[in-house]
Amino acid sequence: MKKHGIILFGHGARDPRWAEPFERLAGKLRASRGEPVSLAFLELMSPNLPSAVASQAAEGCEAITVVPVFFGQGGHVRKDLPEIVEQCRQAHPGVAISCATAVGEDDAVLDAVAEYCLRQVL
Amino acid sequence: MKKHGIILFGHGARDPRWAEPFERLAGKLRASRGEPVSLAFLELMSPNLPSAVASQAAEGCEAITVVPVFFGQGGHVRKDLPEIVEQCRQAHPGVAISCATAVGEDDAVLDAVAEYCLRQVL
């Protein structure tokens, strides 16, 4: 079976504590599967997406799925991300790089967020 | 029982489609409870938080819980939001305004995001 990496793509922020849930998410995924899981950021944090893709390609991944860890799909996900992914595809023509829809568009994720909100007003 | 509103606080974006999951989330919450649920944004979209709080106060809410719909807790959640909430408290001293932790810090939310990521690589 070919090695298939996951890259969790987030916005990035100045405060390093901002990345904590992304690290926890990566940890959960690593515990669930024996294949590479890494983080990448649009700005303010490193690595950026081209570096993260290069690392997974160097580890031998033949497929990489980029998951945008954003709630909404605005300019970052609809415009910036496809441009960066296209650069990555050109840099690594042997790697099948796909891009998921933003996690916040998933109904089960929204259900979990709704449950969290309801717990705040009990 | 006192009327208790929820305000879902997001960053905001230029692309109106960015707000779709926030609208869906508000819809889920409205379907679950008969009390006010509204959206508010830090920038680029309206209403802002002071306007959303003023609306819920005008509807008779005696308590309002602001839920930051952010993954990470960076400067927006740790610094900007408490300042805006403090302004809102001063403007509406009769309303008990509380602020939840960012939704992305919740373990069940992260579990749902992890499940979504795993479904992308099946």
gemmi code that builds the backbone of each chain (N, CA, C; Angstrom):
import gemmi

chains = {
    "A": [
        ("MET", (0.848, -1.193, 0.000), (0.000, 0.000, 0.000), (0.883, 1.243, 0.000)),
        ("LYS", (0.484, 2.223, -0.763), (1.337, 3.414, -0.825), (1.198, 4.266, 0.443)),
        ("LYS", (2.294, 4.928, 0.769), (2.340, 5.761, 1.966), (1.556, 7.054, 1.701)),
        ("HIS", (0.607, 7.351, 2.591), (-0.321, 8.473, 2.369), (-0.300, 9.417, 3.575)),
        ("GLY", (0.280, 10.575, 3.396), (0.388, 11.527, 4.500), (-0.814, 12.449, 4.609)),
        ("ILE", (-0.999, 12.984, 5.804), (-2.010, 14.024, 6.035), (-1.274, 15.283, 6.485)),
        ("ILE", (-1.625, 16.411, 5.901), (-1.101, 17.693, 6.384), (-2.280, 18.545, 6.830)),
        ("LEU", (-2.239, 18.922, 8.102), (-3.276, 19.789, 8.669), (-2.847, 21.222, 8.425)),
        ("PHE", (-3.615, 21.930, 7.625), (-3.233, 23.278, 7.203), (-4.037, 24.319, 7.981)),
        ("GLY", (-3.352, 25.131, 8.772), (-4.032, 26.166, 9.558), (-3.551, 27.557, 9.179)),
        ("HIS", (-4.216, 28.553, 9.717), (-3.857, 29.926, 9.358), (-2.512, 30.348, 9.923)),
        ("GLY", (-2.276, 30.007, 11.200), (-1.089, 30.513, 11.892), (-1.438, 31.766, 12.676)),
        ("ALA", (-0.656, 32.040, 13.737), (-0.912, 33.203, 14.594), (0.388, 33.585, 15.287)),
        ("ARG", (0.411, 34.786, 15.848), (1.632, 35.221, 16.545), (1.843, 34.462, 17.854)),
        ("ASP", (0.742, 34.148, 18.541), (0.835, 33.506, 19.858), (1.042, 31.998, 19.681)),
        ("PRO", (2.179, 31.462, 20.174), (2.436, 30.035, 19.958), (1.370, 29.126, 20.579)),
        ("ARG", (0.663, 29.634, 21.604), (-0.392, 28.821, 22.236), (-1.549, 28.570, 21.285)),
        ("TRP", (-1.658, 29.410, 20.242), (-2.716, 29.248, 19.250), (-2.664, 27.863, 18.615)),
        ("ALA", (-1.446, 27.328, 18.464), (-1.287, 26.054, 17.749), (-1.615, 24.826, 18.592)),
        ("GLU", (-1.882, 25.000, 19.884), (-2.097, 23.827, 20.754), (-3.156, 22.849, 20.234)),
        ("PRO", (-4.351, 23.312, 19.859), (-5.332, 22.326, 19.368), (-4.889, 21.624, 18.087)),
        ("PHE", (-4.084, 22.311, 17.267), (-3.585, 21.678, 16.045), (-2.611, 20.550, 16.414)),
        ("GLU", (-1.792, 20.791, 17.430), (-0.872, 19.749, 17.886), (-1.645, 18.564, 18.470)),
        ("ARG", (-2.694, 18.881, 19.237), (-3.511, 17.797, 19.821), (-4.190, 16.991, 18.720)),
        ("LEU", (-4.693, 17.695, 17.699), (-5.349, 17.024, 16.578), (-4.355, 16.107, 15.854)),
        ("ALA", (-3.158, 16.618, 15.613), (-2.136, 15.791, 14.956), (-1.833, 14.562, 15.808)),
        ("GLY", (-1.774, 14.740, 17.121), (-1.509, 13.612, 18.026), (-2.598, 12.555, 17.938)),
        ("LYS", (-3.859, 13.000, 17.878), (-4.974, 12.048, 17.757), (-4.846, 11.258, 16.451)),
        ("LEU", (-4.487, 11.944, 15.380), (-4.388, 11.270, 14.084), (-3.207, 10.305, 14.056)),
        ("ARG", (-2.100, 10.712, 14.666), (-0.934, 9.809, 14.708), (-1.264, 8.562, 15.510)),
        ("ALA", (-2.093, 8.720, 16.543), (-2.474, 7.559, 17.359), (-3.395, 6.619, 16.583)),
        ("SER", (-4.079, 7.148, 15.564), (-5.060, 6.350, 14.810), (-4.473, 5.664, 13.588)),
        ("ARG", (-3.344, 6.162, 13.100), (-2.800, 5.607, 11.865), (-1.280, 5.685, 11.901)),
        ("GLY", (-0.627, 4.765, 11.229), (0.830, 4.700, 11.288), (1.524, 5.495, 10.192)),
        ("GLU", (0.821, 6.439, 9.595), (1.426, 7.175, 8.494), (1.637, 8.642, 8.880)),
        ("PRO", (2.453, 9.353, 8.094), (2.828, 10.713, 8.493), (1.638, 11.672, 8.634)),
        ("VAL", (1.681, 12.436, 9.695), (0.711, 13.514, 9.925), (1.530, 14.728, 10.318)),
        ("SER", (1.369, 15.829, 9.611), (2.113, 17.021, 10.008), (1.258, 18.264, 9.898)),
        ("LEU", (1.769, 19.330, 10.479), (1.078, 20.615, 10.461), (1.747, 21.527, 9.431)),
        ("ALA", (0.990, 22.460, 8.889), (1.552, 23.496, 8.028), (0.685, 24.743, 8.195)),
        ("PHE", (1.307, 25.900, 7.989), (0.595, 27.153, 8.251), (0.699, 28.109, 7.074)),
        ("LEU", (-0.348, 28.912, 6.926), (-0.372, 29.906, 5.855), (0.597, 31.040, 6.150)),
        ("GLU", (0.614, 31.491, 7.396), (1.493, 32.601, 7.765), (1.761, 32.603, 9.268)),
        ("LEU", (2.773, 33.339, 9.669), (3.126, 33.613, 11.067), (3.691, 32.410, 11.842)),
        ("MET", (3.485, 31.203, 11.344), (4.051, 30.014, 11.996), (4.720, 29.161, 10.934)),
        ("SER", (5.593, 28.282, 11.384), (6.229, 27.397, 10.422), (5.996, 25.952, 10.829)),
        ("PRO", (6.121, 24.983, 9.907), (6.519, 25.181, 8.515), (5.372, 25.701, 7.662)),
        ("ASN", (5.715, 26.207, 6.489), (4.663, 26.519, 5.533), (4.308, 25.237, 4.764)),
        ("LEU", (3.306, 25.330, 3.909), (2.835, 24.114, 3.240), (3.892, 23.506, 2.298)),
        ("PRO", (4.600, 24.313, 1.490), (5.626, 23.696, 0.637), (6.687, 22.927, 1.436)),
        ("SER", (7.087, 23.443, 2.591), (8.071, 22.720, 3.413), (7.495, 21.423, 3.954)),
        ("ALA", (6.247, 21.477, 4.408), (5.630, 20.264, 4.967), (5.461, 19.203, 3.878)),
        ("VAL", (5.072, 19.625, 2.681), (4.932, 18.677, 1.563), (6.299, 18.079, 1.218)),
        ("ALA", (7.326, 18.939, 1.165), (8.669, 18.445, 0.842), (9.124, 17.404, 1.869)),
        ("SER", (8.825, 17.640, 3.137), (9.227, 16.677, 4.182), (8.515, 15.346, 3.998)),
        ("GLN", (7.198, 15.392, 3.729), (6.469, 14.121, 3.568), (6.906, 13.407, 2.286)),
        ("ALA", (7.208, 14.179, 1.243), (7.711, 13.556, 0.011), (9.054, 12.873, 0.308)),
        ("ALA", (9.912, 13.547, 1.090), (11.219, 12.975, 1.440), (11.070, 11.715, 2.300)),
        ("GLU", (9.978, 11.653, 3.062), (9.696, 10.451, 3.884), (9.142, 9.314, 3.030)),
        ("GLY", (8.871, 9.590, 1.756), (8.391, 8.527, 0.873), (6.890, 8.498, 0.643)),
        ("CYS", (6.188, 9.579, 1.019), (4.743, 9.608, 0.754), (4.504, 9.726, -0.756)),
        ("GLU", (3.643, 8.860, -1.256), (3.268, 8.944, -2.672), (1.958, 9.708, -2.826)),
        ("ALA", (1.225, 9.848, -1.724), (-0.015, 10.633, -1.721), (-0.021, 11.484, -0.457)),
        ("ILE", (-0.544, 12.682, -0.607), (-0.670, 13.598, 0.536), (-2.043, 14.246, 0.442)),
        ("THR", (-2.773, 14.218, 1.556), (-4.056, 14.928, 1.623), (-3.894, 16.122, 2.549)),
        ("VAL", (-4.181, 17.292, 2.017), (-4.110, 18.524, 2.798), (-5.515, 18.806, 3.336)),
        ("VAL", (-5.639, 18.930, 4.653), (-6.946, 19.219, 5.260), (-6.914, 20.634, 5.839)),
        ("PRO", (-7.703, 21.548, 5.284), (-7.735, 22.910, 5.818), (-8.484, 22.938, 7.158)),
        ("VAL", (-7.766, 23.246, 8.220), (-8.391, 23.314, 9.548), (-8.853, 24.764, 9.752)),
        ("PHE", (-9.909, 25.062, 9.034), (-10.556, 26.376, 9.072), (-12.050, 26.105, 9.260)),
        ("PHE", (-12.768, 27.053, 9.859), (-14.216, 26.877, 9.915), (-14.835, 27.229, 8.576)),
        ("GLY", (-14.534, 28.418, 8.098), (-15.172, 28.869, 6.868), (-14.228, 28.787, 5.693)),
        ("GLN", (-14.811, 28.749, 4.517), (-14.015, 28.741, 3.304), (-14.051, 30.140, 2.688)),
        ("GLY", (-13.100, 30.956, 3.070), (-12.976, 32.285, 2.486), (-11.788, 32.309, 1.554)),
        ("GLY", (-11.189, 33.480, 1.403), (-10.092, 33.647, 0.459), (-8.895, 32.743, 0.743)),
        ("HIS", (-8.606, 32.499, 2.026), (-7.432, 31.671, 2.344), (-7.590, 30.260, 1.792)),
        ("VAL", (-8.790, 29.708, 1.943), (-9.017, 28.321, 1.513), (-9.355, 28.252, 0.021)),
        ("ARG", (-10.111, 29.248, -0.471), (-10.573, 29.178, -1.865), (-9.530, 29.697, -2.860)),
        ("LYS", (-8.665, 30.605, -2.423), (-7.734, 31.226, -3.368), (-6.269, 30.921, -3.006)),
        ("ASP", (-5.858, 31.281, -1.777), (-4.442, 31.096, -1.405), (-4.054, 29.613, -1.441)),
        ("LEU", (-4.857, 28.772, -0.808), (-4.488, 27.356, -0.688), (-4.344, 26.660, -2.043)),
        ("PRO", (-5.308, 26.797, -2.971), (-5.121, 26.122, -4.271), (-3.849, 26.578, -4.994)),
        ("GLU", (-3.495, 27.851, -4.847), (-2.265, 28.341, -5.487), (-1.035, 27.662, -4.886)),
        ("ILE", (-1.018, 27.545, -3.569), (0.141, 26.919, -2.918), (0.187, 25.429, -3.261)),
        ("VAL", (-0.987, 24.780, -3.268), (-1.038, 23.350, -3.606), (-0.533, 23.137, -5.037)),
        ("GLU", (-0.890, 24.041, -5.922), (-0.421, 23.914, -7.308), (1.108, 24.015, -7.396)),
        ("GLN", (1.678, 24.947, -6.627), (3.154, 25.039, -6.558), (3.748, 23.728, -6.051)),
        ("CYS", (3.108, 23.143, -5.041), (3.614, 21.895, -4.453), (3.545, 20.760, -5.474)),
        ("ARG", (2.448, 20.727, -6.247), (2.316, 19.672, -7.278), (3.416, 19.807, -8.316)),
        ("GLN", (3.735, 21.044, -8.689), (4.795, 21.247, -9.680), (6.154, 20.857, -9.116)),
        ("ALA", (6.359, 21.105, -7.818), (7.647, 20.761, -7.194), (7.790, 19.254, -6.973)),
        ("HIS", (6.657, 18.539, -6.856), (6.677, 17.095, -6.545), (5.708, 16.367, -7.473)),
        ("PRO", (6.067, 16.274, -8.763), (5.120, 15.676, -9.725), (4.814, 14.206, -9.439)),
        ("GLY", (5.659, 13.540, -8.672), (5.411, 12.125, -8.385), (4.496, 11.892, -7.194)),
        ("VAL", (4.078, 12.982, -6.541), (3.235, 12.837, -5.350), (1.817, 13.305, -5.700)),
        ("ALA", (0.823, 12.467, -5.377), (-0.580, 12.835, -5.635), (-1.072, 13.678, -4.465)),
        ("ILE", (-1.189, 14.974, -4.692), (-1.574, 15.884, -3.605), (-3.037, 16.271, -3.782)),
        ("SER", (-3.859, 15.941, -2.788), (-5.268, 16.317, -2.854), (-5.589, 17.248, -1.694)),
        ("CYS", (-6.710, 17.905, -1.831), (-7.061, 18.934, -0.866), (-8.508, 18.718, -0.439)),
        ("ALA", (-8.736, 18.592, 0.850), (-10.094, 18.378, 1.364), (-10.824, 19.716, 1.510)),
        ("THR", (-12.118, 19.626, 1.729), (-12.917, 20.807, 2.093), (-12.574, 21.202, 3.536)),
        ("ALA", (-12.741, 22.463, 3.864), (-12.452, 22.921, 5.232), (-13.249, 22.110, 6.261)),
        ("VAL", (-12.612, 21.791, 7.368), (-13.248, 20.922, 8.374), (-14.556, 21.504, 8.901)),
        ("GLY", (-14.656, 22.836, 8.943), (-15.862, 23.463, 9.471), (-17.086, 23.293, 8.587)),
        ("GLU", (-16.890, 22.793, 7.380), (-18.032, 22.539, 6.497), (-18.651, 21.167, 6.782)),
        ("ASP", (-17.971, 20.350, 7.575), (-18.456, 18.983, 7.838), (-19.573, 18.999, 8.882)),
        ("ASP", (-20.655, 18.308, 8.571), (-21.814, 18.358, 9.458), (-21.522, 17.748, 10.836)),
        ("ALA", (-20.739, 16.677, 10.882), (-20.443, 16.052, 12.179), (-19.564, 16.968, 13.032)),
        ("VAL", (-18.675, 17.719, 12.377), (-17.862, 18.691, 13.126), (-18.773, 19.784, 13.691)),
        ("LEU", (-19.693, 20.273, 12.856), (-20.614, 21.317, 13.347), (-21.507, 20.800, 14.469)),
        ("ASP", (-21.906, 19.517, 14.367), (-22.707, 18.942, 15.465), (-21.908, 18.953, 16.768)),
        ("ALA", (-20.623, 18.602, 16.680), (-19.787, 18.585, 17.892), (-19.623, 19.998, 18.441)),
        ("VAL", (-19.497, 20.980, 17.550), (-19.389, 22.373, 18.010), (-20.703, 22.805, 18.661)),
        ("ALA", (-21.826, 22.411, 18.051), (-23.134, 22.770, 18.629), (-23.294, 22.158, 20.023)),
        ("GLU", (-22.875, 20.896, 20.178), (-22.950, 20.245, 21.499), (-22.118, 21.014, 22.524)),
        ("TYR", (-20.930, 21.434, 22.080), (-20.057, 22.214, 22.977), (-20.770, 23.508, 23.404)),
        ("CYS", (-21.363, 24.197, 22.436), (-22.065, 25.452, 22.756), (-23.192, 25.216, 23.765)),
        ("LEU", (-23.940, 24.123, 23.548), (-25.065, 23.844, 24.452), (-24.574, 23.545, 25.870)),
        ("ARG", (-23.412, 22.887, 25.967), (-22.860, 22.607, 27.303), (-22.473, 23.886, 28.042)),
        ("GLN", (-22.217, 24.967, 27.309), (-21.822, 26.229, 27.952), (-22.996, 26.959, 28.601)),
        ("VAL", (-24.224, 26.570, 28.243), (-25.382, 27.306, 28.778), (-26.272, 26.415, 29.639)),
        ("LEU", (-25.770, 25.262, 30.043), (-26.564, 24.369, 30.909), (-26.667, 24.961, 32.308)),
    ],
    "B": [
        ("MET", (-37.553, 31.187, 34.463), (-36.140, 31.017, 34.068), (-35.701, 32.223, 33.260)),
        ("LYS", (-34.517, 32.702, 33.534), (-34.084, 33.886, 32.780), (-33.673, 33.527, 31.355)),
        ("LYS", (-33.883, 34.495, 30.464), (-33.572, 34.318, 29.047), (-32.052, 34.380, 28.867)),
        ("HIS", (-31.513, 33.361, 28.208), (-30.048, 33.224, 28.114), (-29.650, 33.067, 26.642)),
        ("GLY", (-29.056, 34.082, 26.078), (-28.659, 34.043, 24.672), (-27.277, 33.449, 24.458)),
        ("ILE", (-27.062, 32.954, 23.235), (-25.728, 32.503, 22.813), (-25.318, 33.396, 21.644)),
        ("ILE", (-24.089, 33.883, 21.697), (-23.532, 34.600, 20.544), (-22.298, 33.839, 20.062)),
        ("LEU", (-22.359, 33.411, 18.807), (-21.238, 32.707, 18.174), (-20.321, 33.764, 17.590)),
        ("PHE", (-19.115, 33.848, 18.117), (-18.185, 34.914, 17.738), (-17.110, 34.365, 16.804)),
        ("GLY", (-17.099, 34.863, 15.572), (-16.105, 34.408, 14.599), (-15.222, 35.545, 14.127)),
        ("HIS", (-14.201, 35.210, 13.377), (-13.258, 36.229, 12.917), (-13.877, 37.158, 11.890)),
        ("GLY", (-14.598, 36.580, 10.931), (-15.084, 37.366, 9.786), (-14.112, 37.263, 8.620)),
        ("ALA", (-14.626, 37.485, 7.408), (-13.799, 37.374, 6.204), (-14.445, 38.217, 5.108)),
        ("ARG", (-13.687, 38.466, 4.063), (-14.234, 39.261, 2.953), (-15.288, 38.484, 2.160)),
        ("ASP", (-15.071, 37.175, 2.009), (-15.956, 36.339, 1.187), (-17.191, 35.945, 2.000)),
        ("PRO", (-18.386, 36.358, 1.548), (-19.592, 36.051, 2.340), (-19.814, 34.555, 2.538)),
        ("ARG", (-19.292, 33.724, 1.602), (-19.468, 32.276, 1.747), (-18.739, 31.737, 2.967)),
        ("TRP", (-17.755, 32.502, 3.467), (-17.002, 32.084, 4.657), (-17.939, 31.849, 5.840)),
        ("ALA", (-19.029, 32.629, 5.891), (-19.912, 32.566, 7.061), (-20.883, 31.396, 7.030)),
        ("GLU", (-20.939, 30.633, 5.926), (-21.948, 29.566, 5.808), (-21.952, 28.582, 6.987)),
        ("PRO", (-20.790, 28.034, 7.394), (-20.853, 27.094, 8.521), (-21.319, 27.742, 9.824)),
        ("PHE", (-21.042, 29.045, 9.973), (-21.508, 29.750, 11.166), (-23.035, 29.848, 11.150)),
        ("GLU", (-23.591, 30.100, 9.973), (-25.052, 30.149, 9.849), (-25.654, 28.774, 10.126)),
        ("ARG", (-25.018, 27.724, 9.601), (-25.524, 26.359, 9.846), (-25.464, 26.017, 11.329)),
        ("LEU", (-24.350, 26.417, 11.967), (-24.202, 26.172, 13.401), (-25.295, 26.897, 14.185)),
        ("ALA", (-25.546, 28.153, 13.837), (-26.609, 28.909, 14.520), (-27.953, 28.215, 14.314)),
        ("GLY", (-28.176, 27.700, 13.099), (-29.431, 26.994, 12.823), (-29.590, 25.754, 13.685)),
        ("LYS", (-28.504, 24.994, 13.851), (-28.561, 23.799, 14.705), (-28.910, 24.185, 16.140)),
        ("LEU", (-28.298, 25.273, 16.611), (-28.545, 25.688, 17.998), (-29.968, 26.205, 18.171)),
        ("ARG", (-30.462, 26.932, 17.176), (-31.850, 27.430, 17.266), (-32.835, 26.259, 17.279)),
        ("ALA", (-32.489, 25.194, 16.546), (-33.369, 24.012, 16.519), (-33.352, 23.280, 17.860)),
        ("SER", (-32.281, 23.472, 18.647), (-32.125, 22.736, 19.915), (-32.688, 23.489, 21.111)),
        ("ARG", (-32.834, 24.799, 20.990), (-33.273, 25.575, 22.157), (-34.104, 26.759, 21.689)),
        ("GLY", (-35.013, 27.185, 22.526), (-35.926, 28.245, 22.126), (-35.445, 29.640, 22.487)),
        ("GLU", (-34.143, 29.784, 22.710), (-33.642, 31.092, 23.137), (-32.743, 31.703, 22.063)),
        ("PRO", (-32.475, 33.006, 22.153), (-31.743, 33.683, 21.081), (-30.355, 33.107, 20.811)),
        ("VAL", (-30.045, 32.945, 19.551), (-28.718, 32.545, 19.091), (-28.359, 33.499, 17.958)),
        ("SER", (-27.236, 34.178, 18.082), (-26.857, 35.067, 16.984), (-25.369, 34.975, 16.693)),
        ("LEU", (-24.997, 35.553, 15.571), (-23.601, 35.580, 15.151), (-23.030, 36.965, 15.415)),
        ("ALA", (-21.711, 37.030, 15.616), (-21.020, 38.316, 15.702), (-19.600, 38.090, 15.197)),
        ("PHE", (-19.012, 39.135, 14.650), (-17.702, 39.003, 14.019), (-16.719, 40.052, 14.533)),
        ("LEU", (-15.460, 39.656, 14.551), (-14.398, 40.575, 14.976), (-14.169, 41.647, 13.932)),
        ("GLU", (-14.158, 41.263, 12.659), (-13.905, 42.236, 11.597), (-14.445, 41.732, 10.267)),
        ("LEU", (-14.567, 42.619, 9.318), (-14.924, 42.330, 7.923), (-16.370, 41.900, 7.695)),
        ("MET", (-17.067, 41.463, 8.745), (-18.481, 41.091, 8.617), (-19.254, 41.753, 9.738)),
        ("SER", (-20.561, 41.846, 9.571), (-21.366, 42.428, 10.631), (-22.453, 41.433, 11.023)),
        ("PRO", (-23.017, 41.539, 12.235), (-22.752, 42.604, 13.209), (-21.449, 42.355, 13.973)),
        ("ASN", (-20.966, 43.386, 14.609), (-19.863, 43.170, 15.550), (-20.454, 42.721, 16.897)),
        ("LEU", (-19.572, 42.393, 17.826), (-20.067, 41.838, 19.098), (-20.904, 42.847, 19.887)),
        ("PRO", (-20.482, 44.128, 20.013), (-21.328, 45.061, 20.762), (-22.750, 45.171, 20.180)),
        ("SER", (-22.879, 45.134, 18.852), (-24.225, 45.202, 18.262), (-25.034, 43.959, 18.575)),
        ("ALA", (-24.384, 42.791, 18.485), (-25.095, 41.540, 18.760), (-25.536, 41.472, 20.227)),
        ("VAL", (-24.679, 41.945, 21.127), (-25.034, 41.963, 22.551), (-26.194, 42.936, 22.776)),
        ("ALA", (-26.124, 44.112, 22.149), (-27.204, 45.098, 22.312), (-28.536, 44.524, 21.831)),
        ("SER", (-28.510, 43.767, 20.714), (-29.752, 43.172, 20.199), (-30.322, 42.154, 21.178)),
        ("GLN", (-29.447, 41.292, 21.710), (-29.949, 40.271, 22.636), (-30.426, 40.927, 23.940)),
        ("ALA", (-29.739, 41.975, 24.376), (-30.197, 42.694, 25.582), (-31.579, 43.301, 25.315)),
        ("ALA", (-31.771, 43.865, 24.113), (-33.061, 44.462, 23.762), (-34.162, 43.405, 23.664)),
        ("GLU", (-33.775, 42.169, 23.345), (-34.757, 41.065, 23.300), (-35.089, 40.546, 24.695)),
        ("GLY", (-34.383, 41.057, 25.711), (-34.685, 40.650, 27.081), (-33.763, 39.601, 27.664)),
        ("CYS", (-32.637, 39.357, 27.031), (-31.699, 38.384, 27.616), (-31.087, 38.968, 28.888)),
        ("GLU", (-31.123, 38.155, 29.946), (-30.485, 38.579, 31.196), (-29.091, 37.977, 31.297)),
        ("ALA", (-28.841, 36.958, 30.477), (-27.513, 36.336, 30.431), (-27.177, 36.083, 28.964)),
        ("ILE", (-25.909, 36.266, 28.640), (-25.427, 36.002, 27.287), (-24.104, 35.252, 27.406)),
        ("THR", (-23.985, 34.146, 26.680), (-22.703, 33.429, 26.618), (-22.122, 33.613, 25.226)),
        ("VAL", (-20.916, 34.139, 25.198), (-20.210, 34.343, 23.936), (-19.304, 33.128, 23.718)),
        ("VAL", (-19.482, 32.457, 22.581), (-18.654, 31.282, 22.278), (-17.726, 31.619, 21.099)),
        ("PRO", (-16.423, 31.662, 21.330), (-15.491, 31.961, 20.240), (-15.378, 30.757, 19.300)),
        ("VAL", (-15.847, 30.929, 18.067), (-15.769, 29.845, 17.087), (-14.435, 29.995, 16.344)),
        ("PHE", (-13.398, 29.653, 17.077), (-12.021, 29.697, 16.596), (-11.414, 28.348, 16.955)),
        ("PHE", (-10.431, 27.898, 16.177), (-9.725, 26.685, 16.592), (-8.744, 27.001, 17.706)),
        ("GLY", (-7.867, 27.955, 17.465), (-6.836, 28.239, 18.444), (-7.153, 29.493, 19.235)),
        ("GLN", (-6.532, 29.589, 20.402), (-6.705, 30.781, 21.218), (-5.454, 31.644, 21.069)),
        ("GLY", (-5.463, 32.529, 20.106), (-4.365, 33.460, 19.912), (-4.794, 34.837, 20.378)),
        ("GLY", (-4.195, 35.863, 19.795), (-4.456, 37.237, 20.213), (-5.917, 37.644, 20.098)),
        ("HIS", (-6.620, 37.149, 19.068), (-8.021, 37.557, 18.903), (-8.869, 37.094, 20.079)),
        ("VAL", (-8.627, 35.853, 20.529), (-9.453, 35.303, 21.606), (-8.919, 35.721, 22.984)),
        ("ARG", (-7.599, 35.808, 23.111), (-7.023, 36.091, 24.431), (-6.976, 37.578, 24.761)),
        ("LYS", (-6.883, 38.430, 23.740), (-6.713, 39.863, 24.002), (-7.890, 40.694, 23.454)),
        ("ASP", (-8.176, 40.567, 22.142), (-9.235, 41.400, 21.555), (-10.590, 41.103, 22.190)),
        ("LEU", (-10.941, 39.812, 22.260), (-12.278, 39.446, 22.731), (-12.556, 39.911, 24.172)),
        ("PRO", (-11.643, 39.665, 25.136), (-11.931, 40.136, 26.499), (-12.135, 41.652, 26.570)),
        ("GLU", (-11.398, 42.403, 25.738), (-11.581, 43.859, 25.732), (-12.967, 44.241, 25.230)),
        ("ILE", (-13.418, 43.571, 24.164), (-14.747, 43.882, 23.618), (-15.836, 43.459, 24.618)),
        ("VAL", (-15.640, 42.284, 25.235), (-16.628, 41.805, 26.221), (-16.711, 42.785, 27.382)),
        ("GLU", (-15.583, 43.328, 27.792), (-15.586, 44.290, 28.903), (-16.386, 45.543, 28.519)),
        ("GLN", (-16.202, 46.013, 27.287), (-17.009, 47.161, 26.805), (-18.500, 46.829, 26.856)),
        ("CYS", (-18.824, 45.589, 26.433), (-20.238, 45.178, 26.415), (-20.805, 45.134, 27.830)),
        ("ARG", (-20.000, 44.658, 28.773), (-20.472, 44.602, 30.179), (-20.748, 46.000, 30.703)),
        ("GLN", (-19.873, 46.945, 30.344), (-20.072, 48.322, 30.808), (-21.320, 48.933, 30.163)),
        ("ALA", (-21.580, 48.571, 28.901), (-22.753, 49.111, 28.201), (-24.057, 48.488, 28.707)),
        ("HIS", (-23.973, 47.242, 29.244), (-25.178, 46.509, 29.670), (-24.951, 45.901, 31.052)),
        ("PRO", (-24.895, 46.768, 32.074), (-24.548, 46.251, 33.412), (-25.569, 45.252, 33.966)),
        ("GLY", (-26.783, 45.248, 33.414), (-27.800, 44.313, 33.918), (-27.750, 42.948, 33.255)),
        ("VAL", (-26.839, 42.764, 32.312), (-26.768, 41.489, 31.595), (-25.489, 40.753, 32.032)),
        ("ALA", (-25.637, 39.492, 32.413), (-24.469, 38.693, 32.817), (-23.838, 38.106, 31.557)),
        ("ILE", (-22.716, 38.668, 31.153), (-22.072, 38.237, 29.905), (-20.880, 37.360, 30.247)),
        ("SER", (-20.920, 36.118, 29.784), (-19.782, 35.220, 30.029), (-19.178, 34.810, 28.696)),
        ("CYS", (-17.980, 34.300, 28.783), (-17.236, 33.989, 27.580), (-16.674, 32.571, 27.706)),
        ("ALA", (-16.959, 31.728, 26.734), (-16.465, 30.345, 26.761), (-15.046, 30.285, 26.188)),
        ("THR", (-14.413, 29.136, 26.365), (-13.127, 28.850, 25.719), (-13.401, 28.597, 24.231)),
        ("ALA", (-12.417, 28.846, 23.382), (-12.585, 28.616, 21.938), (-13.013, 27.170, 21.685)),
        ("VAL", (-13.910, 26.995, 20.732), (-14.471, 25.658, 20.476), (-13.398, 24.630, 20.098)),
        ("GLY", (-12.324, 25.098, 19.458), (-11.278, 24.175, 19.019), (-10.462, 23.582, 20.156)),
        ("GLU", (-10.666, 24.116, 21.370), (-9.964, 23.545, 22.526), (-10.728, 22.349, 23.094)),
        ("ASP", (-11.952, 22.142, 22.639), (-12.792, 21.072, 23.193), (-12.411, 19.718, 22.603)),
        ("ASP", (-12.238, 18.741, 23.476), (-11.755, 17.445, 23.009), (-12.742, 16.752, 22.067)),
        ("ALA", (-14.034, 16.878, 22.333), (-15.019, 16.219, 21.465), (-15.046, 16.886, 20.088)),
        ("VAL", (-14.825, 18.193, 20.043), (-14.737, 18.875, 18.741), (-13.511, 18.364, 17.991)),
        ("LEU", (-12.382, 18.267, 18.689), (-11.167, 17.767, 18.020), (-11.344, 16.324, 17.563)),
        ("ASP", (-12.058, 15.514, 18.345), (-12.325, 14.132, 17.916), (-13.122, 14.131, 16.613)),
        ("ALA", (-14.115, 15.009, 16.511), (-14.926, 15.068, 15.281), (-14.069, 15.534, 14.102)),
        ("VAL", (-13.160, 16.470, 14.354), (-12.268, 16.926, 13.279), (-11.335, 15.789, 12.861)),
        ("ALA", (-10.830, 15.035, 13.846), (-9.936, 13.910, 13.532), (-10.679, 12.863, 12.694)),
        ("GLU", (-11.933, 12.576, 13.058), (-12.736, 11.614, 12.281), (-12.902, 12.100, 10.839)),
        ("TYR", (-13.143, 13.396, 10.711), (-13.288, 13.965, 9.362), (-11.992, 13.770, 8.569)),
        ("CYS", (-10.857, 14.051, 9.190), (-9.563, 13.896, 8.502), (-9.364, 12.446, 8.072)),
        ("LEU", (-9.699, 11.512, 8.950), (-9.503, 10.091, 8.622), (-10.391, 9.683, 7.447)),
        ("ARG", (-11.598, 10.245, 7.373), (-12.486, 9.915, 6.248), (-11.914, 10.406, 4.912)),
        ("GLN", (-11.036, 11.409, 4.958), (-10.460, 11.940, 3.715), (-9.392, 11.025, 3.119)),
        ("VAL", (-8.880, 10.091, 3.917), (-7.781, 9.249, 3.422), (-8.175, 7.779, 3.352)),
        ("LEU", (-9.479, 7.501, 3.452), (-9.933, 6.102, 3.341), (-9.766, 5.614, 1.903)),
    ],
}
model = gemmi.Model(1)
for chain_id, residues in chains.items():
    chain = gemmi.Chain(chain_id)
    for i, (resn, *xyz) in enumerate(residues, 1):
        res = gemmi.Residue()
        res.name, res.seqid = resn, gemmi.SeqId(i, " ")
        for name, pos in zip(("N", "CA", "C"), xyz):
            atom = gemmi.Atom()
            atom.name, atom.element = name, gemmi.Element(name[0])
            atom.pos, atom.b_iso = gemmi.Position(*pos), 0.0
            res.add_atom(atom)
        chain.add_residue(res)
    model.add_chain(chain)
structure = gemmi.Structure()
structure.add_model(model)
structure.setup_entities()
